């Protein structure tokens, strides 16, 4: 198993710098693939939003890599799964997805109608008055995500707040099946975001493949014909488990409970880096862990940057205000400058020498954790002295302490928000689904 991270920071001269590992690993997996590639990515487009991000043309690079592998190995089986957001829900065509299809690579747009409604107040009307009419490319409205124009009906679908939010790849190459689960998207406008990933081989990679078969099946896509040779169980002390949707919340709470007792909590450390933190069960579990004696440190995105637009800080600043005064909990903010701290990582190191690392696509929100979006995370566990957990901890320490004179984070007071009005606005949005988080 390998822990991977994309870093974005401000250097001594005040300039923004990036160090990226995740898509380098993705591209290497594609180049090494011999018989099979499956990719499921939420954002697969070159939309830039109100402010262009010039860090990396990830979408085009990924498209070129997949087509080149198809040309080099014509018999390879490739599946690309993504979300309808990349065609603005049918309101415009995607040149990148069209290129893949023309090269003989099947592209599956997830059938979001099979998912539960996350915005029930709106969804009833949408199902009756918008969904039956479908959608097609149009030019009556501006593209809400970038250049171009789309149909009005695209906005009706957008407000339904459904998504296949997964971000993963599984390939078959010289080492057998290799899986990678991440918080990163092949999206040009997101190319400077801070992200994390876990890469692994073995039985968990086969489980990752099985998790994706269901998405292809309920979306009416071609079935996977590739049958992997299952490896023997690992003899190392490391284990990785593939979990999705509601199970992510259950596992996260179990990690935070630290076997449920004060004796196990004292001396334990909890390190959380999260783009969105709003789920009430997780918030209460963090509070309880600190009260039992665990050391809790949290790094949050300030929720101010969104592709050239400035946001109001909901929900992270409201949740931070709730947790900041709890003894044992410390909070810092990502020092963002246009990009986002998009990582979704929970690292728990227990007193007895066992560590658990949870990361992937899921924010800690109702929409991501309550069987609404499609989400997928990987949970690794094993001895704390394993390199995997050491590297994840080093990543957290580096950004918490702003090591090597690089600015990754700022103190809590930099984005403190004690407004009770905005706090209750967050609570209503979280409870009703009237939110994009």
C-alpha positions as CSV (number, residue, x, y, z in Angstrom):
1,X,0.0,0.0,0.0
2,X,1.1,3.5,-0.8
3,X,-0.1,6.8,0.7
4,X,-0.1,9.6,-2.0
5,X,-0.7,13.3,-1.6
6,X,-1.0,16.5,-3.6
7,X,0.4,19.5,-1.8
8,X,-0.3,23.2,-2.5
9,X,1.4,25.8,-0.4
10,X,2.7,29.4,-0.3
11,X,6.5,29.6,-0.4
12,X,8.8,32.1,1.3
13,X,8.4,34.6,-1.6
14,X,4.6,34.5,-1.3
15,X,4.1,32.4,-4.5
16,X,1.8,29.4,-4.8
17,X,3.5,26.1,-5.4
18,X,2.3,22.6,-6.0
19,X,3.8,19.1,-5.5
20,X,1.7,16.3,-7.0
21,X,1.8,12.6,-6.8
22,X,-1.7,11.2,-7.4
23,X,-2.3,11.5,-11.1
24,X,1.3,10.6,-11.8
25,X,0.5,7.3,-10.1
26,X,-2.8,7.0,-12.1
27,X,-1.0,7.6,-15.4
28,X,1.6,5.0,-14.5
29,X,-1.1,2.5,-13.7
30,X,-2.7,3.1,-17.2
31,X,0.7,2.8,-18.9
32,X,1.4,-0.5,-17.1
33,X,-2.1,-2.0,-17.7
34,X,-2.1,-5.2,-19.8
35,X,-5.6,-6.6,-19.9
36,X,-8.0,-4.2,-18.0
37,X,-8.6,-0.6,-16.9
38,X,-11.7,0.7,-15.0
39,X,-11.9,4.3,-14.1
40,X,-14.7,6.0,-12.1
41,X,-14.3,9.7,-11.7
42,X,-16.8,12.4,-10.6
43,X,-15.4,15.4,-12.4
44,X,-14.0,14.6,-15.8
45,X,-13.9,17.9,-17.7
46,X,-11.8,20.9,-18.5
47,X,-14.3,23.5,-17.1
48,X,-12.5,26.3,-15.4
49,X,-15.2,28.4,-13.7
50,X,-14.9,32.1,-13.1
51,X,-11.1,32.0,-12.7
52,X,-8.9,29.8,-14.9
53,X,-6.6,27.4,-13.1
54,X,-3.4,26.8,-15.1
55,X,-1.7,24.2,-12.8
56,X,-2.3,21.1,-15.0
57,X,-4.6,20.0,-17.9
58,X,-5.6,16.8,-16.1
59,X,-8.6,16.0,-18.2
60,X,-6.8,16.2,-21.5
61,X,-3.8,14.3,-20.1
62,X,-6.0,11.5,-18.8
63,X,-7.9,11.2,-22.1
64,X,-4.7,11.1,-24.1
65,X,-3.3,8.4,-21.8
66,X,-6.3,6.1,-22.1
67,X,-6.5,6.4,-25.9
68,X,-2.7,5.8,-26.2
69,X,-3.1,2.6,-24.1
70,X,-6.0,1.5,-26.2
71,X,-3.8,2.0,-29.4
72,X,-0.8,0.2,-27.9
73,X,-2.9,-2.8,-26.7
74,X,-6.0,-3.1,-28.9
75,X,-7.3,-6.0,-26.9
76,X,-7.4,-4.3,-23.6
77,X,-10.8,-3.9,-21.9
78,X,-11.4,-0.4,-20.7
79,X,-14.4,1.1,-18.9
80,X,-14.9,4.8,-18.0
81,X,-17.6,5.7,-15.5
82,X,-18.5,9.3,-14.7
83,X,-21.2,11.6,-13.6
84,X,-23.7,13.4,-15.9
85,X,-22.4,16.7,-14.5
86,X,-19.7,16.5,-17.1
87,X,-22.3,17.0,-19.9
88,X,-24.2,19.4,-17.6
89,X,-26.8,16.7,-17.3
90,X,-27.2,16.4,-21.1
91,X,-27.2,20.1,-21.8
92,X,-23.9,20.0,-23.8
93,X,-21.6,17.5,-25.3
94,X,-18.2,16.6,-23.7
95,X,-15.3,16.6,-26.3
96,X,-13.2,14.5,-24.0
97,X,-15.8,11.8,-23.4
98,X,-16.6,11.9,-27.2
99,X,-12.9,11.3,-27.9
100,X,-12.9,8.2,-25.7
101,X,-16.0,6.8,-27.4
102,X,-14.6,7.4,-30.8
103,X,-11.5,5.5,-29.8
104,X,-13.6,2.5,-28.8
105,X,-13.6,3.1,-25.1
106,X,-17.1,2.8,-23.6
107,X,-18.2,5.7,-21.4
108,X,-20.9,5.2,-18.8
109,X,-22.8,8.2,-17.5
110,X,-24.2,7.0,-14.2
111,X,-28.0,6.7,-14.0
112,X,-28.6,9.1,-11.1
113,X,-32.3,8.3,-11.0
114,X,-31.4,5.1,-9.2
115,X,-30.1,7.1,-6.3
116,X,-32.2,8.3,-3.3
117,X,-33.3,12.0,-3.3
118,X,-30.9,14.2,-1.3
119,X,-33.0,17.3,-1.8
120,X,-36.5,15.9,-1.2
121,X,-38.2,19.3,-1.0
122,X,-37.3,20.0,-4.6
123,X,-37.1,16.4,-6.0
124,X,-40.8,15.6,-5.9
125,X,-41.5,18.5,-8.3
126,X,-38.5,17.6,-10.5
127,X,-39.7,14.0,-10.9
128,X,-43.1,15.1,-12.0
129,X,-42.4,18.2,-14.1
130,X,-38.8,18.0,-15.4
131,X,-37.4,14.4,-15.5
132,X,-40.1,13.0,-17.9
133,X,-39.0,15.5,-20.6
134,X,-35.3,14.5,-20.5
135,X,-32.6,16.9,-21.7
136,X,-30.5,17.7,-24.8
137,X,-27.8,20.2,-25.8
138,X,-29.1,23.7,-25.9
139,X,-27.9,27.3,-25.7
140,X,-30.6,29.2,-23.7
141,X,-28.5,29.5,-20.5
142,X,-24.8,29.9,-19.6
143,X,-22.9,26.9,-18.5
144,X,-22.8,27.1,-14.7
145,X,-19.4,25.5,-14.5
146,X,-17.4,27.1,-17.3
147,X,-17.5,28.3,-20.9
148,X,-20.3,27.5,-23.3
149,X,-24.1,27.5,-23.1
150,X,-26.6,24.8,-22.0
151,X,-30.3,24.1,-22.0
152,X,-32.5,25.4,-19.2
153,X,-33.4,21.8,-18.3
154,X,-29.7,21.3,-17.2
155,X,-30.4,23.7,-14.3
156,X,-33.5,21.6,-13.3
157,X,-31.3,18.5,-13.0
158,X,-28.5,20.4,-11.3
159,X,-30.8,21.5,-8.4
160,X,-31.7,17.9,-7.7
161,X,-28.3,17.5,-6.0
162,X,-27.4,13.9,-6.9
163,X,-24.0,12.6,-7.9
164,X,-21.7,9.6,-8.5
165,X,-19.0,11.2,-6.4
166,X,-16.6,8.3,-6.5
167,X,-12.9,8.8,-7.6
168,X,-11.0,5.6,-8.3
169,X,-9.1,3.4,-10.8
170,X,-8.4,-0.3,-11.0
171,X,-6.0,-1.9,-13.5
172,X,-4.5,-5.3,-14.3
173,X,-0.8,-5.3,-15.1
174,X,2.5,-6.9,-14.2
175,X,1.7,-6.9,-10.5
176,X,-1.8,-8.2,-11.0
177,X,-4.7,-6.0,-9.9
178,X,-3.9,-2.6,-8.7
179,X,-6.4,-0.2,-7.1
180,X,-6.3,3.5,-6.3
181,X,-8.9,5.4,-4.3
182,X,-8.6,9.1,-4.0
183,X,-10.3,12.4,-3.3
184,X,-8.8,13.9,-6.5
185,X,-10.6,14.6,-9.8
186,X,-9.2,14.7,-13.4
187,X,-10.6,18.2,-13.6
188,X,-8.6,21.2,-14.9
189,X,-10.3,23.6,-12.5
190,X,-9.4,21.4,-9.6
191,X,-5.8,20.7,-10.6
192,X,-4.3,22.8,-7.8
193,X,-6.4,21.3,-5.0
194,X,-4.8,19.5,-2.1
195,X,-5.8,15.8,-2.2
196,X,-4.9,12.3,-0.9
197,X,-5.0,8.8,-2.2
198,X,-4.3,5.2,-1.3
199,X,-2.9,2.8,-3.8
200,X,-2.9,-1.0,-3.2
201,X,-2.7,-4.5,-4.7
202,X,-4.3,-7.7,-3.8
203,X,-7.7,-8.8,-2.7
204,X,-8.9,-5.3,-1.9
205,X,-8.3,-4.3,-5.6
206,X,-10.7,-7.2,-6.6
207,X,-13.2,-5.8,-4.1
208,X,-12.9,-2.4,-5.7
209,X,-13.7,-4.0,-9.1
210,X,-16.8,-5.7,-7.6
211,X,-18.0,-2.5,-6.2
212,X,-18.0,-0.9,-9.6
213,X,-19.9,-3.8,-11.4
214,X,-23.1,-2.7,-9.7
215,X,-22.7,0.9,-11.0
216,X,-22.3,-0.4,-14.5
217,X,-25.2,-2.8,-14.1
218,X,-27.8,-0.3,-12.8
219,X,-26.7,2.3,-15.4
220,X,-27.4,-0.1,-18.3
221,X,-23.7,-0.3,-19.4
222,X,-21.8,-3.1,-21.0
223,X,-20.9,-5.8,-18.5
224,X,-17.3,-6.4,-17.5
225,X,-16.0,-9.5,-19.2
226,X,-12.5,-9.5,-17.5
227,X,-12.2,-12.0,-14.7
228,X,-9.2,-11.3,-12.5
229,X,-7.0,-14.0,-11.0
230,X,-7.4,-13.5,-7.2
231,X,-4.2,-13.3,-5.3
232,X,-3.6,-15.0,-2.0
233,X,-4.3,-13.1,1.2
234,X,-1.5,-10.9,2.4
235,X,0.8,-12.1,5.1
236,X,1.7,-8.6,6.2
237,X,0.1,-6.9,9.1
238,X,-1.6,-4.4,6.8
239,X,-5.3,-4.8,5.8
240,X,-7.4,-2.6,3.5
241,X,-11.2,-2.7,3.2
242,X,-13.3,-1.1,0.5
243,X,-16.4,0.6,1.9
244,X,-19.1,2.8,0.4
245,X,-21.9,5.2,1.3
246,X,-23.4,4.7,4.7
247,X,-20.8,2.2,5.7
248,X,-18.2,5.0,5.6
249,X,-19.9,6.8,8.4
250,X,-20.2,3.6,10.5
251,X,-16.5,2.9,10.1
252,X,-15.5,6.5,10.8
253,X,-17.5,6.5,14.0
254,X,-16.1,3.2,15.0
255,X,-12.6,4.6,14.5
256,X,-13.4,7.6,16.7
257,X,-14.9,5.5,19.4
258,X,-11.4,4.0,20.0
259,X,-12.9,0.7,21.3
260,X,-15.4,2.8,23.3
261,X,-13.6,3.3,26.6
262,X,-11.7,6.0,28.3
263,X,-8.7,3.7,28.9
264,X,-8.3,3.2,25.1
265,X,-8.9,6.8,24.3
266,X,-6.2,8.3,26.6
267,X,-3.0,8.7,24.6
268,X,-4.7,8.1,21.3
269,X,-4.4,10.7,18.5
270,X,-7.0,11.6,15.9
271,X,-5.9,13.6,12.8
272,X,-8.6,14.8,10.4
273,X,-8.2,16.7,7.1
274,X,-11.6,17.4,5.5
275,X,-13.1,19.6,2.8
276,X,-16.6,19.5,4.2
277,X,-17.4,18.6,7.8
278,X,-21.1,18.8,8.7
279,X,-22.5,15.3,9.6
280,X,-24.0,15.5,13.1
281,X,-23.0,11.9,14.0
282,X,-19.4,12.6,13.1
283,X,-19.4,15.9,15.0
284,X,-20.7,14.2,18.1
285,X,-18.2,11.4,17.8
286,X,-15.3,13.9,17.6
287,X,-16.6,15.7,20.7
288,X,-16.9,12.4,22.6
289,X,-13.5,11.2,21.6
290,X,-11.9,14.4,23.0
291,X,-13.9,14.2,26.2
292,X,-12.7,10.6,26.7
293,X,-9.1,11.8,26.5
294,X,-8.1,11.5,22.9
295,X,-6.0,14.2,21.3
296,X,-8.0,15.6,18.3
297,X,-6.5,17.8,15.6
298,X,-8.6,19.0,12.7
299,X,-7.6,20.8,9.5
300,X,-10.5,22.2,7.5
301,X,-10.9,24.0,4.2
302,X,-12.3,27.5,5.1
303,X,-15.0,27.0,2.4
304,X,-14.2,30.3,0.8
305,X,-12.8,29.3,-2.7
306,X,-14.9,27.7,-5.4
307,X,-13.4,28.1,-8.9
308,X,-13.1,31.9,-8.8
309,X,-16.2,32.5,-6.7
310,X,-16.0,33.3,-3.0
311,X,-18.2,31.3,-0.6
312,X,-19.5,32.2,2.9
313,X,-17.7,29.5,4.9
314,X,-20.7,27.2,5.5
315,X,-20.6,24.5,6.9
316,X,-17.0,24.3,8.1
317,X,-16.7,27.5,10.0
318,X,-20.0,26.8,11.9
319,X,-18.9,23.3,12.9
320,X,-15.4,24.6,13.8
321,X,-17.0,27.1,16.2
322,X,-19.0,24.3,17.8
323,X,-15.9,22.1,18.3
324,X,-13.2,24.7,19.0
325,X,-13.9,25.2,22.7
326,X,-14.0,21.4,23.5
327,X,-10.9,20.5,25.6
328,X,-8.7,18.2,23.6
329,X,-9.7,19.5,20.1
330,X,-7.5,21.8,18.1
331,X,-8.4,23.3,14.7
332,X,-6.5,25.0,11.9
333,X,-7.6,26.2,8.5
334,X,-6.1,25.4,5.1
335,X,-4.3,28.5,3.8
336,X,-6.0,28.5,0.4
337,X,-5.5,31.0,-2.5
338,X,-8.1,30.1,-5.1
339,X,-7.6,26.3,-4.7
340,X,-9.3,24.1,-2.1
341,X,-8.1,21.7,0.6
342,X,-10.0,18.9,-1.0
343,X,-8.5,16.0,1.0
344,X,-10.9,13.7,2.9
345,X,-8.7,11.8,5.4
346,X,-9.1,10.4,8.9
347,X,-6.0,8.9,10.7
348,X,-6.4,7.4,14.1
349,X,-3.4,6.1,16.0
350,X,-4.4,4.1,19.1
351,X,-2.4,3.8,22.3
352,X,-1.7,0.1,21.7
353,X,0.2,0.6,18.5
354,X,-2.6,0.1,16.0
355,X,-3.4,2.7,13.3
356,X,-6.4,3.1,11.0
357,X,-6.5,5.3,7.9
358,X,-9.7,6.2,6.1
359,X,-9.7,8.2,2.9
360,X,-11.5,8.5,-0.5
361,X,-14.3,10.4,-2.1
362,X,-16.6,11.0,0.9
363,X,-16.8,14.3,2.7
364,X,-18.2,14.0,6.2
365,X,-21.6,15.3,5.4
366,X,-25.2,13.9,5.3
367,X,-25.2,13.9,1.6
368,X,-22.0,11.9,1.3
369,X,-22.6,9.5,4.2
370,X,-26.3,8.7,4.2
371,X,-26.8,6.5,1.1
372,X,-27.5,9.5,-1.1
373,X,-24.4,10.1,-3.3
374,X,-22.4,7.2,-4.6
375,X,-19.2,7.3,-2.5
376,X,-16.3,5.0,-2.0
377,X,-13.4,5.0,0.5
378,X,-10.6,2.7,1.5
379,X,-9.9,1.8,5.1
380,X,-6.4,0.6,6.0
381,X,-5.4,-0.8,9.3
382,X,-2.2,-2.2,10.9
383,X,0.7,-1.5,13.1
384,X,1.4,2.2,13.6
385,X,5.1,1.7,12.7
386,X,4.2,0.7,9.1
387,X,5.5,3.1,6.4
388,X,1.9,3.8,5.2
389,X,0.8,5.3,8.5
390,X,4.0,7.1,9.1
391,X,3.8,8.8,5.7
392,X,0.1,9.8,6.4
393,X,1.1,11.2,9.8
394,X,4.1,13.0,8.2
395,X,1.7,14.6,5.7
396,X,-0.5,15.9,8.5
397,X,2.4,17.2,10.6
398,X,3.8,18.9,7.6
399,X,0.7,20.9,6.9
400,X,-0.2,21.4,10.5
401,X,3.2,22.9,11.4
402,X,3.9,24.7,8.1
403,X,7.2,22.8,7.8
404,X,10.2,24.0,5.7
405,X,8.9,27.6,5.8
406,X,5.9,26.7,3.6
407,X,2.5,28.0,4.4
408,X,-0.2,25.3,4.4
409,X,-2.4,26.3,7.3
410,X,-3.4,29.3,9.4
411,X,-4.7,29.6,13.0
412,X,-8.3,29.1,13.9
413,X,-9.0,32.8,14.4
414,X,-8.2,33.6,10.8
415,X,-11.6,32.3,9.7
416,X,-13.5,32.3,13.0
417,X,-17.2,32.8,12.6
418,X,-19.4,33.0,15.7
419,X,-22.6,34.0,13.9
420,X,-25.6,32.2,15.4
421,X,-27.6,33.0,12.3
422,X,-25.1,31.3,10.0
423,X,-24.9,28.4,12.4
424,X,-28.6,27.7,12.3
425,X,-28.6,28.2,8.5
426,X,-26.0,25.4,8.3
427,X,-28.1,23.1,10.6
428,X,-31.2,23.7,8.4
429,X,-29.3,23.1,5.2
430,X,-27.7,19.9,6.6
431,X,-31.0,18.5,7.9
432,X,-33.2,19.3,4.8
433,X,-30.7,18.6,1.9
434,X,-31.1,22.2,0.7
435,X,-27.3,22.4,0.2
436,X,-24.5,21.5,-2.2
437,X,-22.4,19.9,0.6
